[in-house]
Amino acid sequence: MATQLWVGLGNPGPQYVFNRHNVGFMAVDAIAEVHGFGPVQKKFQGWMQEGRIGTDKILLLKPATFMNESGRAVSEALRFYKLDTAALTVFHDELDLLPFKVKVKQGGGHAGHNGLRSIDQHLGAEFRRVRLGIGHPGHKDRVTGYVLGNYAKAELDPLADMLGAVAAEAERLASGDDTRFMNDVALRQQD
């Protein structure tokens, strides 16, 4: 049985709950709920829940450090459990994907994402990312307001569908079958 650390990126505080930038938090919350994870514990400068998906022990972490310091919480948790970055999966919002598209990628740049940048600085770039599409507002001057803006009412159903699909197919992710995970998530979203 392997142990994996799955991190959802977001900002702490009620004013950020429905921000597009917090979709990583939403994804790990959905996974915890669907898979019956244990209670939330305050650990590693964030909130952690433990559970099992398939044969693997999964640690879900939501850093409470604000996005630009996410790497501190993530590196602390990895060190504590003696895990390397091969055990790390990060769920985050992705401007360069259409809204509600889900892609998995190993390594890569941070594309200006402060949470990814912070993790890169602490641990390097070689970790798995689950990129949760939020779309692009069209002009770089509008990115901050868009990312830190709440999902529109019309987006809530497709958002719930995406989060539900990610949680339902989490076993594929746990077993390392990223391609099947992406395909099955996409299929669920078409129903």
Secondary structure, DSSP 8 states (H G I E B T S, - for coil): --EEEEEE----SGGGTTBGGGHHHHHHHHHHHHTT----EEETTEEEEEEEETTEEEEEEEE-S-GGGHHHHHHHHHHHTT--GGGEEEEEEETTS-TT-EEEEES---TT-HHHHHHHHHH-S-SEEEEEE----SSGGGHHHHHTSB--GGGHHHHHHHHHHHHHTHHHHHTT-HHHHHHHHHHHHH-
